Amino acid sequence: MVLQLEITGLLLIALSCLHVIFPKRFKWKDELPVLSLINRQIFYVHTFFIALMLLLLGALCISSAEEIINTPLGHRLAFGLFVFWSVRLVVQFFVYSNKLWKGKKLETTIHVIFSLLWAYFSVIFFIIWTY
């Protein structure tokens, strides 16, 4: 289980780093100027802090895998992360419109990959919580 948690940590760090390409990939330079200054700044700030939390959580999973797996505090943390990633998995299917990916090869592939990633995170943290 330690290895799985360390893999989870590496995946979380990779996911954090992926945020660097978001502005170009999603054409934020063209699309965000129509927002008010406060909404545009909230958008950028929240994106930064999501990426930072993913990075820190990944580092925690790698550096403290034993403690997360073997302590009551670690189990409570795992429960919270199980809930978080499970809700994220539900959002993948019931909040994002399938018009964004259905019938588009690249977008469908990305949708499937991230669905599997959210499911993987959910399962890993569920197993740790119930360990």
Buried (B, 14 or more C-beta within 10 A) or exposed (E): BEEBBBBBBEBBBEBBEEBEEEBEEEEBEEEBEEEEEEEBEEEEEEBEEEBEEBBEBBBBBBEBBEEBBEEEEBBEBBBEBBBBBBEBBEEBEEEEEEEEBEEEEEBBEEBEEBBEBBBBBBBBBBBBBEE
